[in-house]
């Protein structure tokens, strides 16, 4: 990468991976971002999937199929450090772009893919009691500390091992306790 970017606006980039490694790259990249506390630079890491309905022997079966096999989409701010982390994630062959500089997707490309997620309406605010309904903290009840609409995440303080512990979960994994 030739120079440090001055643009601090996150953009979507396409990362090329070995075929079949898309989900592994996504998982490894998410772990690295969390471990290095780079959540302010990485916003979303997505393996685009579409539902495919198959009818076999009179039974309807729904499968998820990769829309772009061999590619992972990453919404991020590119710096020397973030470029290096993505480029050196196991299974990544490189960014889609010219030479060493990754080229972000254009607004038109993002719209054509139907990729910008619709806005989400949530029925809880900071300070509300919520129940976690998915993931490894399923069944925990806690208090909303912070809501991040850009990342579609909510930080909830739950009581674990006798003390309050903040955890971050997706909007879809939280319901308001009435």
Secondary structure by P-SEA (a helix, b strand, c coil): ccccccccbbbbbbbbccccaaaaaaaaaaaaaaaacccccccccccbbbbbbbbcccbbbbbbbbccccbbbbbccccaaaaaaaaaccccccccccccccccccaaaaaaacccccbbbbcccccbbbbbcccccccbbbbbccccccccbbbbbbbcccbbbbbbbccccccccc
